[in-house]
Each structure stands twice: as C-alpha cells, then as structure tokens.
Amino acid sequence: MKQAITILVIDDHPIVRAGCRQLIQRIPSAKVVEAETGEEGYRLFQELYPDMVLLDITLPGIGGLEVLRRIRANRENAKVLMFSMHEDPVFASRAMQTGARGYITKNNAADHLVEAVEKVLAGKTYLSADMAQELAMLNIGAGTSALSDLSRRELEILRLVGEGKSMTETSGILGISYKTVANNLTQIKSKLGISKTAELMRFAISHGLST
C-alpha cells in the first residue's frame, strides 16, 4: 500500500478549506489536515511534520508570512505553497523570499491547485505564467505596487495595523519588541508617504491586507 501523503491546509474560511480538501483528495494517497489560524497551523506543523503545507497569506492573528517564517526556521526543507486572494506580485515575491516553494491565487485554485500541489510535493517550484512574468517585472524595477518597497515584516505589521491592533498587541503577536514595532511603523509611513496611523489603517484595509 502506498504511504499516505499528509497535506496541512491553513485557512480561516471553512468553505475554502472544504474546497481545497475536495481538490487535493484527487491526488492518490493524499490525506488532508486542516487548521483555521496561524497559531493552530504552526502547532499542527510541529506535531505532524506534514509532507506539504498549503498556507493562506491572510490569517487572523499570526499572518501567513510569519507562519511561513516560523515553519522554515523549524524545518528548512519544509514544502510550503502559499495560497492567497492577492494577485499583487509583491505578496508572491515576499513569500518566495521567505522560503515558499510556490504561490497560487484563489482565483486560479479550481483549475490549477492540484497541479501546484503535485509540483511542490515533487520538489519543484510553482508559479502561474502570469505571476512569474509580473514577478520578473517587479524584480527588474518595473513594478508599480505601492507595497513593493515593504519587507515581509513590514507587510505583517501593516496588516495588523489594518486589523486595529496596537503596537503592544502587534509586539506580542509577532514576538518582537515594542521598539522594533515602533521603528518598523516609522519606516512603513516613510515608504508609503503616510504620516498618521489612522491613514495606515485605511491603506491596509483598502489594499485587502486585513481579514
């Protein structure tokens, strides 16, 4: 009997998880385990060490990029496919820089999720042709995204600002000092040309960073 392949799906929407489960179970011997938060997902990763993780980038509490960073710090060869509603190549770029093996948008999932999962399981990288082209343009300086200058950590902090989290709460969620949060917020405001935290919150919400 072929050994089961364990795939951990981390997404906060039950309908999305159900859809992913249905698609992934087309793969022979695939077993799906689900988590609805980043905290739960990382705990299950530590318990199970699954063959692959399908990870939503926008989660309540600890976001997908931070979960990815922790997974990769725990197990450097972990296979993680980022799964997102964001078509902005900045998110794919930050995910790949942090160690993701692929990036697929939810708009493409119905047609391409099985292919993406199989490629990542096989040790390959998955990006749609369109996303690969947009990433190439971003990397040569032709990207026009307002988020293109933000680091992974800055994106995470901006997302939490959009959720209305205070600097103290953000510090606790990300496990970094209050001073580090404050310094990053100053950098974010400078890069985006925004002076007030309330404006940052509106920016984060308008760009779909918050759940």
N, C-alpha and C positions, 0 to 999 in steps of 0.2 A: 504494500500500500504506500502511495506517495505521501511523504511527510507534509503536514499542513503548513501553509504559509500564513503567518499572522500579520494582519494589517491593522494598525491603530488609526482610527478616524477621529480627529479632534475638531468639532464644530459645534457652535452653540444653538443651531437650529435643528430640531428633531426631524423635520421633513427633509432637510438637506442630507442629514446622516442616513436616513432611510433610503433616499435615492442613491447615495454612494454605495451603501451596502448592497442594494439590488444590482448595481452595475459591477461592483468588484467581485461578487459571487459568481459571475460568469467565468472567472479565472479558476481553472481546476485547482482544488485543494485550498482555496483561499478561505481564511477564517477572519471575520471582521470583529474587532473590539471597538467600542465607542466611548468617547468622553465629550462632555459639553463645555468644559472650561479648560483653560491652560493649566491651572493647578492640578486638576484631576488627570489631564492628559499626561503631564510630566510624571506624576506619581505612577500611573499605569505603565509608562515607558520604563521607569526604573524597576518595576515589578516583573514585567513581561519581556523586556528587550525584544520587541516585535521585529519582524523582518523589514517592515517599512512603516512610515508614518505619513498619513495624509493630513495636513495641518492647515486649518484656516488661518489667514493672516490677521483677521479682525475678530478678537475674542474679548469678552468682558474680563476685567482684572488683568492678569498677565497676558499680554498680546502674543500673537503668533511669532513675531520676530524674536521676542525674548524667550519664548519656549524653545524655538529653534536653537538659539544660542546655548541654552542650558543643555539641550539634548546633545549637541555637538561637543560641548565641554565634557559631558559624561561619557560619551562614546563617539569618538572621532569619525568612525566609519559608518555612522548611522545614515540610513537612506530616508530622506525626508522630501516629500513632494508638497510644495506649497499650493494652497487651493484658495482662490480669492475672487471677490467680486471686482477687484481693482484691475483695470486694463492699463493704467498708467505704468510705463516701463520702470519707473523709479522703484516701485514695490518689488518687481521681479529682480531688479538689479541688487537691491539691498538683501533680498532673500538669498540670491546666489552667492553674494559676497559673504554672507553669514554661514554658508555651507549647505544650502538646499541643493538637491540633485535635479530639481525641476520646478516649473511654475505653470499652473494651468488656471485659467479663469473659469468661473462658474458658468459663464455663457457657453463655454466650449465643452463643459463636462459631459453632457449627454452623448456627444459624438466621439470624444477623444479621451475620456478618463481611463478606460481600460487600457488603451494603448500607452498612455502616460505611465500608469502604474506598472505595466509589464516592462517598460523600458527602464524605469528606476530600479525595479527588482533585479533586472539583469545587469545593473551597474552602469547603465548609460544615463545620459542627461536628456531631459525632455523640456523643450520649449516649442510653442507653435511657431510656424514660419513667420507670421506677422509679428509676434513678440520678439523673436530673435532679431528681426530687422530693426524694430524700434529700439531694442537694447543696443544694437550696433550704432545706431544714430546717436543715442544718448551718450555712449562711451566715447564718441569722437567729438563731443561737444555740441552736437546739433539739437540736443533735447531742449524743449522749451517748458518743461514742467516746473511749476513754482516750487515743487518739493525736491527738485534734482540736487540741490546743494545740501540737503539734510542727511545726516548719518542715520544708521539704524537706530541708535539710542535716541537721537533727536526725534525721529519719527514716532517712537514709542512714547516719549514724553509728551509730544504734541497730541497724540491720540488720547492720552489720559487727561490732558487739559480739556480736550473736547468732551470728555465724559464728566467734567466738573470736578475732577479730583484736585485736592490741594497739593501743595509741594510736599507736605508731610506724608500724605497718603501715597503720593507717587514714589517718594523715597522708600516707603515700606513695601509697596508692591514690587518695585524693581530691585530692592535690596541694595540701594546705593545711598550715599549720604545726602542730607538736605542741601548741603553746599554744592554738591555735584548737580543736583536737580536745578538749583538756582542758576548755576553757571551755564548749564545747557539751555535753560529758558532764555537767558540773555543772548546766547548765540542764535537760537531759533528766531527770536524777534529781530535781531540784526540781519540775518539771512533773508527773512521774509519781508523786511521793511515794515514791521508791525511794532507799535510801542506799548500797547496795553494787553493784559492777559485776557480781558473780555473779547478783544478783537481776535486773539489767537483761538479762543474757544469757537467763535463763529467760523473762523477759517477752517478749523479741524472738522467741524460739522459739515460745512459746505463741500469739503473735499472727501466726504464719506469715510473719514478716519475713525469715527466713533460708532459703536454698535447702536 
